[in-house]
Amino acid sequence: MEQQFEALYARHAAMVYWTAYGISSNRDTAAEVVQSVFLKALERWALVGNLAPMQARAWLLRVARNGAIDRLPAISLCIGA
């Protein structure tokens, strides 16, 4: 499992980062999203580990998108302060 997870991370971490960065325009937020996405993938490995490669990619992108969007209100509050 560890090698499969590492391979998943190596293949998709940059894509997850740039997806989150494209939404948030914030490097720190994008890095947080990457961490949370792959933590969720690890927690749900029974699901993610059994997906076809394109399904796993789609799952990661959806979680990244949602994670970045969820962080937008906090960013807006910080900018407005």
Contacts in CASP RR format, 6 or more apart in sequence:
PFRMAT RR
TARGET T0000
AUTHOR 0000-0000-0000
METHOD contacts of the structure
MODEL  1
MEQQFEALYARHAAMVYWTAYGISSNRDTAAEVVQSVFLKALERWALVGN
LAPMQARAWLLRVARNGAIDRLPAISLCIGA
1 45 0 8 1.000
4 49 0 8 1.000
5 41 0 8 1.000
5 42 0 8 1.000
5 45 0 8 1.000
8 38 0 8 1.000
8 41 0 8 1.000
8 48 0 8 1.000
8 49 0 8 1.000
8 56 0 8 1.000
8 60 0 8 1.000
9 38 0 8 1.000
12 56 0 8 1.000
12 57 0 8 1.000
12 60 0 8 1.000
13 34 0 8 1.000
13 38 0 8 1.000
15 57 0 8 1.000
15 60 0 8 1.000
15 61 0 8 1.000
16 33 0 8 1.000
16 34 0 8 1.000
16 37 0 8 1.000
16 38 0 8 1.000
16 60 0 8 1.000
16 61 0 8 1.000
16 64 0 8 1.000
17 30 0 8 1.000
17 31 0 8 1.000
17 33 0 8 1.000
17 34 0 8 1.000
18 30 0 8 1.000
19 33 0 8 1.000
19 61 0 8 1.000
19 64 0 8 1.000
19 65 0 8 1.000
19 68 0 8 1.000
20 29 0 8 1.000
20 30 0 8 1.000
20 33 0 8 1.000
20 34 0 8 1.000
20 64 0 8 1.000
20 65 0 8 1.000
20 67 0 8 1.000
20 68 0 8 1.000
21 27 0 8 1.000
21 29 0 8 1.000
21 30 0 8 1.000
22 30 0 8 1.000
22 68 0 8 1.000
23 65 0 8 1.000
23 68 0 8 1.000
23 69 0 8 1.000
23 72 0 8 1.000
24 30 0 8 1.000
24 33 0 8 1.000
24 68 0 8 1.000
24 71 0 8 1.000
24 72 0 8 1.000
24 75 0 8 1.000
26 75 0 8 1.000
29 68 0 8 1.000
29 71 0 8 1.000
29 75 0 8 1.000
30 68 0 8 1.000
32 71 0 8 1.000
33 64 0 8 1.000
33 67 0 8 1.000
33 68 0 8 1.000
33 71 0 8 1.000
34 64 0 8 1.000
36 63 0 8 1.000
36 67 0 8 1.000
37 60 0 8 1.000
37 63 0 8 1.000
37 64 0 8 1.000
37 67 0 8 1.000
40 63 0 8 1.000
41 48 0 8 1.000
41 59 0 8 1.000
41 60 0 8 1.000
41 63 0 8 1.000
47 59 0 8 1.000
48 56 0 8 1.000
48 59 0 8 1.000
49 56 0 8 1.000
51 59 0 8 1.000
END
